[in-house]
Amino acid sequence: MKTVSIFLLLLFSSIAAFGQKSKSQLEKEKEENLRKIKEAHKILQETKSKKEATLGQLSALNQQINARNALINAISKEIELLDQDIRETEDFIAALENDIEILKKEYAEMIYTASKVNNYYDKLTFIFASESFNQMLQRIKYFRQYSEARKSQVEVIEKVKASLAKQKRRLVQKKLEKQALIENKTTETRNLEELKVQQNEVVKELSNKEKELIKELEDRKKSIRKLEKLITDLIKEEREKAEREAAKVAKETKEKESKEKNSGKSNSKNTPVSPNLTPEANNLSNSFAGNMAKLPWPVVHGSISHHFGKQPHPVLKGVYVENLGIDIQTLKDEQVRSVFRGKVIAVAEVPGMNYVVMVQHGEYFSVYAKLKTVLVKTGQEIDAKTPLGYIYTDKNDVSELQFQIWKNNEKLDPEKWLYIK
């Protein structure tokens, strides 16, 4: 039975360790969601400075709701994990209690056997009645082993009892943790319902502003078209410049190889050179491409308020909005930074988009629009996380960055390039 008890103890310890690892992961999720809730709440408070409902306010509410949903989900998973832990602990306690009963029964039988021996034989008489010296030694050894066996049985019983008491204390603690989580979940669910009520009120108020929303949408489309033209013109110009530079490098390389060949000193290999990029630009492109899903966010705080591509309008039914990149709603005066090293190829002002900074990374380009002030200049070589400027806050107190990534003339989904927070 001692072996069985130890096996159960080791098995339970390994299960508990596995559960602890899962709990640790859930705790990190909770911390991250609490951070997002706090951040989204601050953004929401900034948008609430205007008495009238705005799309920015609705977006901030949506982010709060998403973060609270994620938090409640993490709490639910932690409760499920605790339930499993509690069930396993209860099973283990039952097994230990069964162990103790068996050990006690075995010990009682040993005591009974010993008392019978003591009743019928005097130990010394039994030992000295041996027919040989070897037999006497065997009888002495028997009494010693029997005595040690009883002591060992008592020790095993005490160890199992100690383990049982420990597991019972652990069970009480787990049940208290579960109760605290249930209360936390109830509070967060109540907060979520209050946010949904606010969300419905904002949607209802915005629905009565259909003409105003349509005008805002048309103004946005005009701004986007102007921004898109600026980007495509710059990309075309940079590609032509890059092609000329690449052709020049290729020509110089070819002439050098030809001279070396004629002089009989040529040991160079025929390394293919891109017709569109210089080797340096090609290396930068490859490096940028290799960092997909690893790029830092262009702002430290905030979350995505509008996704890439064709998205349904948050209020107007049957209306879709085309987004060239993603919008990241953030805090007032938030600093905007480069997501990768490269060269600033444009600092421009576009109506509706405020200041725009465009950075080239070989054949890739990153675009940062809706800046209030700019800290870099055209032609400047920059590193990842170099400050580019500060975010612009519009008349509705919404601070939102329009962020885009292009590969030559192809628009890419920036969300797939940024690391997951």
ABEGO torsion letter per residue (X at the ends): XAAAAAAAAAAAAAAAAAAAAAAAAAAAAAAAAAAAAAAAAAAAAAAAABABBBAAAAAAAAAAAAAAAAAAAAAAAAAAAAAAAAAAAAAAAAAAAAAAAAAAAAAAAAAAAAAAAAAABBAAAAAAABABAAAAAAAAAAAAAAAAAAAAAAAAAAAAAAAAAAAAAAAAAAAAAAAAAAAAAAAAAAAAAAAAAAAAAAAAAAAAAAAAAAAAAAAAAAAAAAAAAAAAAAAAAAAAAAAAAAAAAAAAAAAAAAAAAAAGABABBBBBBBAABBAAAAAAAAAAAAABGABBBABABEBBABBBEBBBBAABBGBBBBBABBBBBBBBGBBBBBABBEBBABBBBBBGAEBBBBBBBEABBBBBBGBABBABBBGBBBBBGBBAEBBBBBAAGBBBBBBBBBBEABBBBAAAABBBX
